């Protein structure tokens, strides 16, 4: 048993006991920090799965204390003995109470002495001291039941446990609580520190709709009653907290203080907060010589060594270096980021493969109010496009043949341009970027359009920029094209982090997790199916609210929209988020990147055949769906079993009407009436939590670690917007200086590089799909075989992806300087590997 420390799930301990109705109890955990328990500690009581026929009440044994029997590696074993009468029936639950003064983590209970073998209870939970939590904890055996099938002796316990987990909706949550409830995002600002740090409440409003987060119950801010006051820790239910291994990698206080120290150290070096890099050689220094850090305050070095150990080089007691790993793409080709081919390729095989879409109409038009934002017509013309689309006479012909594609950040960002430009050190445009699908199956950039709405008495401004390959290009136009790409990449980086990553995975998934705990018993088959996909997500989301998306956090400090970043995320949720479109096939079809084709692999025909994310992602999607479908069909053989499952129906209702309550009336929510409905819903949730998140997370450092490739902010307007004589002369005579001044500052880029590396890093205790297996799956022969087929399929996918990356005909995967696309490879070792699909959103 471990006190104050969490377990590693990778151990499967056993215990032997004598026969004749004697039952053994095993408590397991890491040895670190253990003290021997003295006197009364854990008190256990067994519960029959039958009611007493005479009293119609639960049958329980007398209470008994555990005692230590030994240790094995990093596990501690305790034992307890019970004598059961033959009339007791089957043991269905164990009641546990902690009479020690410290919380205890209980991993498993194994009861021996039965003729049909041991009985397992998967606990994985912290048990609070009786003085803090007098109610006994209940743990059910690993045999799963639909609500209607629950043995009579366990029905009341099943219902009561869910009531406890839901809480009463009041009071401030304590660290030791395990209550799951909902609240709006009213804790991103910090108006008590500075009223300028007040931020709008996201959720439960028509203006700022948003998913719900976990309720903390903190008091209202003194300066703004709608906001929640800041505290030293953000509550998450006790069992959602990181394991010890994960804590050493990414504990909230460590990250927060580590990033603060990076900023503090750079502040000491740099007299100018807005100072940029003076040359590309200056940028290269980050990966070669490193930055000399000033002498750090007491204990600061230890904190930095924990948070960024790979980057921190300790020269001596008084001299330390901050030096970054060289990203793989930069190792292969130090000029990769200048390539238009790489710019286009990353829309299909980069860190944000979710934004590219087919062009469906011409001319392109904005849907925004022209009275406010100016003419809706795009500045893209035939004269710009048609000379570049070789083999097609007209734009209409190219559109009909699905040869034109687009990144469209026009209508999302344009309403924020005037407000963002009031902030020093940043700027914003609405943007569109057109691409052409070549005969080689690669995308070729055709043009970029930047738009500024009417503001400050000036009319709408828009301009089209063309690549160096365009016939009329010259040196100045080449640099203007590169500057236009900086703005588009900043838009793409912001959309990726705020929408593709944060909103669609972390934020949108939290209500699924809360509803699962509140409405599905731990003995419910769907709870156990979803359980691996929920690990650590709430903890990492609380960290994000503290450090990343908060007022003056990393996003607001270093991304173009600055303090409007989360507002834009809310707008994206309002305009774009649909549950049914979180399913990969539906999403691809919605963007014109695929069409339904029952004769094609996966039932889809891709618009771009060499689309690495989609090619590999569909393999993983199908594998997950096959596994989920087999699992669901085993427990739900007919539509009536789905419709009559009260827990399941309450779960789905709560997700729609509470967790995503701002979209409760939308028509696109799937029905939950058949096993097919349920399999599609669960597959979608599992996909988002695993492969979708992996696709947009684990290559962040690979592509953003050399920040000119993916700048998060463009600090200056394009020089041709309203050019001064000085700006034009600098552009013509010193274009590199103009370019570097537009890139993120030294502090912004360095801070983002630290964060991207942390986010791209696999923890040593990562659980990958198809590897970790729930004990309840193992104990059911049908489910065990289905899982083994799932695991085998994922191993086959690894080989298929390797074969694709070796195919020289696939130009979006192979070529000089091209980093192979491996993000959908299911398995990985620890570290920044650019591959691996964990079950859950754990970072």
Secondary structure, DSSP 8 states (H G I E B T S, - for coil): -EES----TT--------SSSB--------STT-----SS-EEEEEEEEEE-TTT-SEEE---EE-EEEEEETTEEEEE---B--GGG--EEEEEEEE-SSS-EEEEEEEE---TT--EEEEEEEEE-BTTT--S-EEEE-S----GGG--TTTHHHHHHHHHHHH--S-S---TT-----EE-B--S--TTT-GGG----BSSSSSS----EE-----B-SS-TTSB---SS----GGGS--HHHHHHH-HHHHHHHHHHHHHHHHHH-S-TT---SSHHHHHTTTTT-EEE----TTHHHHHHHHSTTTEEEEETTEEEE-----HHHHH-TTGGG-HHHHHHHHHHSS-TTS-EE--SSS-B--S-HHHH---B-S--HHHHGGGSTT-SSHHHHHHTT-EEEEEEHHHHHTTHHHHTTSTT----EEEEEEEE-TTS-EEEEEEEEEE-SBTTB--EEEEEE-TTSTT--HHHHHHHHHHHHHHHHHHHHHIIIIIIIIIIIIHHHHHHHHHHHHS-TTSHHHHHHHGGGTTHHHHHHHIIIIISSTTSHHHHHSTTGGGHHHHHHHHHHHH--SGGGSHHHHHHHTTSEEE-TTSGGGEEESSS--HHHHHHHHHHHHHHHHHHHHHHHH--SHHHHHT-HHHHHHHHHIIIIITGGGTT-TTS----SHHHHHHHHHHHHHIIIIIHHHHHTTHHHHHSSGGGS-S---S--TTSS--HHHHHHHHH-HHHHHHHHS--HHHHHHHHHHHHHHT-B-TT--BTTTS--HHHHHSHHHHHHHHHHHHHHHHHHHHHHHHHT-TT-TTT-STT-----TT-S---SBS-S---BSS---
